[in-house]
Amino acid sequence: MPEPRSVLVTGGNRGIGRAIAEAFVAAGDRVAVTTRTGDAPDGVLGVACDVRDGASVDEAFTRVEAEHGPVEVLVANAGVTKDQLLLRMSEEDFTDVVDTNLTGAFRCVRRATKGMVRLRRGRVLLVSSVVGLYGSPGQVNYAASKAGLVGVARSVTRELGGRGITANVVAPGFVETDMTAALPEATRDGYLAAIPAGRLARPEEVAGVCVFLASEAAAYISGAVVPVDGGLGMGH
């Protein structure tokens, strides 16, 4: 069995983030999650963190480092939506979503890679979305923030690829979570009709890709965008 690693998943208390945290626990790693409240699944260290605040991010990492050691695997998953059609979208709706989803990921990646550079190893996983490259009406802010993560991963790869650090993007499609369960039936049926697989993803299917990309088997994969969308965004 490989040595347990220190893994941190942002926004890891529900949905995809929770499934990712649980998958790393099952793989034998020491797992922490950040949430606004500090709540966490069983067997996981919960740390309160607001990714919009650099000092809060620093405090969260410091606590995880004290409990589990330097973060070797970062999964930047925390995200929000504020959907609105472009002509009605306020500047605040745009900047708030970008500050959490994109700048928040930057704050976490910057803090995590300090330790990874010293260790000369690390895995950075950025949870994007099929929407980031496919686009979606009413989601200019969300799509822009999720597309931006590709540029982050590829730039980190070019900067730190020679130090045993990889940075990749996982781009889920529509996943069975509380958020999609709350959609109107007609909207949900429309999504299903567009997905070649004919169903939504299970959160564990996204988590499995994250565990693989963080593994030794994926040591030569970096700067990649891995869709987990049942074929919805093919070619994007």
C-alpha positions as CSV (number, residue, x, y, z in Angstrom):
1,M,0.0,0.0,0.0
2,P,1.3,3.5,-0.8
3,E,1.9,5.9,2.1
4,P,-1.2,7.9,3.0
5,R,-1.0,11.4,1.6
6,S,-2.4,14.7,2.9
7,V,-5.4,15.6,0.6
8,L,-7.4,18.8,0.8
9,V,-10.8,19.2,-1.0
10,T,-12.3,22.6,-1.0
11,G,-16.1,22.7,-0.8
12,G,-16.1,19.1,0.4
13,N,-19.2,18.8,2.5
14,R,-21.8,17.8,-0.1
15,G,-22.3,16.8,-3.7
16,I,-19.3,16.2,-5.9
17,G,-16.8,17.5,-3.3
18,R,-18.1,15.1,-0.6
19,A,-17.8,12.1,-3.0
20,I,-14.2,13.1,-3.9
21,A,-13.3,13.4,-0.2
22,E,-14.8,10.0,0.6
23,A,-13.0,8.4,-2.4
24,F,-9.6,9.6,-1.1
25,V,-10.5,8.3,2.4
26,A,-11.3,4.9,0.8
27,A,-8.0,5.0,-1.0
28,G,-6.3,5.3,2.4
29,D,-5.3,9.0,2.4
30,R,-5.6,11.6,5.2
31,V,-8.3,13.9,4.0
32,A,-9.4,17.4,4.9
33,V,-12.2,19.5,3.5
34,T,-12.9,23.2,3.6
35,T,-16.4,24.5,4.0
36,R,-17.9,27.8,5.0
37,T,-19.0,26.2,8.3
38,G,-16.3,23.6,8.9
39,D,-18.8,20.6,8.6
40,A,-17.3,17.5,7.2
41,P,-18.2,13.8,6.4
42,D,-17.1,11.1,8.8
43,G,-13.4,10.3,8.8
44,V,-12.5,13.7,7.3
45,L,-11.0,16.8,9.0
46,G,-13.3,19.8,8.5
47,V,-11.8,23.2,8.3
48,A,-13.8,26.5,8.0
49,C,-12.6,28.5,5.1
50,D,-13.8,31.3,2.8
51,V,-11.9,30.9,-0.5
52,R,-12.7,34.6,-1.3
53,D,-10.3,35.6,1.5
54,G,-6.6,34.9,1.3
55,A,-6.1,35.1,5.0
56,S,-8.8,32.5,5.5
57,V,-7.2,30.2,2.9
58,D,-3.9,30.6,4.6
59,E,-5.3,29.7,8.0
60,A,-7.1,26.7,6.6
61,F,-3.9,25.3,5.0
62,T,-2.0,26.0,8.2
63,R,-4.4,23.9,10.2
64,V,-4.4,21.0,7.7
65,E,-0.6,21.1,7.7
66,A,-0.5,20.8,11.5
67,E,-2.9,17.9,11.5
68,H,-2.0,16.0,8.3
69,G,1.3,17.4,7.0
70,P,1.9,19.5,3.9
71,V,-0.9,19.2,1.3
72,E,0.2,16.8,-1.4
73,V,-3.1,16.7,-3.3
74,L,-5.3,19.7,-3.7
75,V,-8.8,19.4,-5.2
76,A,-10.1,22.9,-5.8
77,N,-13.9,22.2,-6.0
78,A,-15.5,25.1,-4.1
79,G,-17.9,26.9,-6.4
80,V,-21.1,29.0,-6.6
81,T,-23.6,30.0,-9.3
82,K,-25.6,33.2,-9.8
83,D,-27.4,32.5,-13.0
84,Q,-28.9,35.3,-15.0
85,L,-29.2,36.2,-18.7
86,L,-26.3,38.4,-19.9
87,L,-28.4,41.6,-20.4
88,R,-29.8,41.3,-16.8
89,M,-26.6,40.1,-15.1
90,S,-25.2,42.7,-12.7
91,E,-21.5,43.3,-12.5
92,E,-21.7,42.1,-8.9
93,D,-23.2,38.8,-10.1
94,F,-20.3,38.3,-12.4
95,T,-17.4,39.3,-10.1
96,D,-18.8,37.4,-7.1
97,V,-18.9,34.1,-9.1
98,V,-15.4,34.7,-10.6
99,D,-14.0,35.6,-7.2
100,T,-15.2,32.3,-5.6
101,N,-14.7,29.9,-8.5
102,L,-11.6,31.2,-10.3
103,T,-9.8,33.6,-7.9
104,G,-10.7,31.3,-5.0
105,A,-9.0,28.4,-6.8
106,F,-6.0,30.6,-7.5
107,R,-5.7,31.4,-3.8
108,C,-5.7,27.8,-2.9
109,V,-3.4,26.7,-5.7
110,R,-0.9,29.4,-4.8
111,R,-0.9,28.4,-1.1
112,A,-0.7,24.6,-1.8
113,T,2.1,24.7,-4.3
114,K,4.4,26.4,-1.8
115,G,4.5,23.2,0.1
116,M,4.5,21.0,-3.0
117,V,7.6,22.8,-4.4
118,R,9.5,22.0,-1.1
119,L,8.3,18.3,-1.3
120,R,9.1,18.2,-5.1
121,R,5.8,16.4,-5.7
122,G,2.2,17.3,-5.8
123,R,-1.2,17.0,-7.6
124,V,-3.4,19.9,-8.3
125,L,-6.9,19.1,-9.5
126,L,-9.3,21.8,-10.6
127,V,-13.0,21.0,-10.8
128,S,-14.4,22.8,-13.8
129,S,-17.5,22.0,-15.7
130,V,-18.7,21.0,-19.2
131,V,-20.2,24.5,-19.2
132,G,-16.7,26.1,-19.1
133,L,-16.0,25.1,-22.7
134,Y,-19.5,24.3,-24.0
135,G,-21.2,27.4,-22.7
136,S,-24.7,27.8,-21.2
137,P,-27.4,30.5,-21.5
138,G,-27.6,32.4,-18.2
139,Q,-24.2,31.3,-17.1
140,V,-21.7,33.8,-18.6
141,N,-20.2,34.3,-15.2
142,Y,-20.0,30.6,-14.3
143,A,-18.7,29.5,-17.7
144,A,-16.0,32.2,-17.7
145,S,-14.9,31.2,-14.2
146,K,-14.8,27.5,-15.1
147,A,-13.0,28.1,-18.4
148,G,-10.4,30.1,-16.6
149,L,-9.4,27.1,-14.6
150,V,-7.9,25.5,-17.8
151,G,-5.5,28.5,-18.1
152,V,-4.6,28.1,-14.4
153,A,-3.8,24.4,-14.8
154,R,-1.8,24.8,-18.0
155,S,0.2,27.7,-16.7
156,V,1.0,25.8,-13.4
157,T,2.1,22.9,-15.5
158,R,4.5,25.0,-17.4
159,E,5.9,26.6,-14.3
160,L,6.1,23.6,-12.0
161,G,6.0,20.5,-14.2
162,G,9.7,19.9,-13.7
163,R,9.3,19.6,-9.9
164,G,7.1,16.5,-9.8
165,I,3.9,18.6,-9.7
166,T,1.0,18.0,-12.1
167,A,-2.1,20.2,-12.6
168,N,-5.2,19.0,-14.3
169,V,-8.8,19.9,-14.9
170,V,-11.8,17.6,-14.3
171,A,-14.8,18.8,-16.2
172,P,-18.0,17.1,-15.0
173,G,-21.2,17.3,-17.0
174,F,-24.6,17.1,-15.2
175,V,-24.3,15.1,-12.0
176,E,-26.9,13.6,-9.6
177,T,-26.7,16.1,-6.8
178,D,-29.2,18.1,-4.7
179,M,-28.7,21.0,-7.2
180,T,-29.7,18.9,-10.2
181,A,-32.5,17.2,-8.3
182,A,-34.1,20.6,-7.7
183,L,-34.3,21.3,-11.4
184,P,-37.8,21.5,-13.1
185,E,-38.6,18.2,-14.8
186,A,-38.7,19.7,-18.2
187,T,-35.3,21.2,-17.8
188,R,-33.9,17.9,-16.5
189,D,-35.4,16.0,-19.5
190,G,-33.8,18.5,-21.9
191,Y,-30.4,17.9,-20.4
192,L,-30.9,14.1,-20.5
193,A,-31.9,14.3,-24.2
194,A,-28.6,16.1,-25.0
195,I,-26.4,13.5,-23.2
196,P,-25.3,10.6,-25.3
197,A,-25.0,8.4,-22.3
198,G,-28.7,9.1,-21.6
199,R,-28.2,9.6,-17.8
200,L,-26.6,12.0,-15.3
201,A,-23.3,11.1,-13.8
202,R,-23.0,9.7,-10.3
203,P,-20.8,11.8,-8.0
204,E,-18.6,8.8,-7.5
205,E,-17.8,8.7,-11.2
206,V,-16.3,12.2,-11.0
207,A,-14.4,11.2,-7.8
208,G,-12.9,8.1,-9.4
209,V,-11.3,10.3,-12.1
210,C,-9.9,12.6,-9.4
211,V,-8.4,9.7,-7.5
212,F,-6.8,8.4,-10.8
213,L,-5.3,11.8,-11.7
214,A,-3.8,12.1,-8.2
215,S,-2.3,8.6,-8.5
216,E,1.2,7.5,-9.5
217,A,-0.3,6.0,-12.6
218,A,-1.1,9.6,-13.8
219,A,2.3,11.1,-13.1
220,Y,2.8,11.9,-16.8
221,I,-0.6,13.6,-17.3
222,S,-0.6,17.3,-16.8
223,G,-2.4,20.3,-18.2
224,A,-5.2,18.0,-19.4
225,V,-8.9,18.6,-19.3
226,V,-10.7,15.4,-18.6
227,P,-14.4,15.5,-19.3
228,V,-16.7,13.3,-17.2
229,D,-19.9,14.2,-19.0
230,G,-21.3,11.1,-20.8
231,G,-20.2,12.6,-24.1
232,L,-22.2,15.9,-23.8
233,G,-19.3,18.3,-24.5
234,M,-17.4,16.2,-27.1
235,G,-14.7,18.2,-28.9
236,H,-14.9,21.2,-26.6
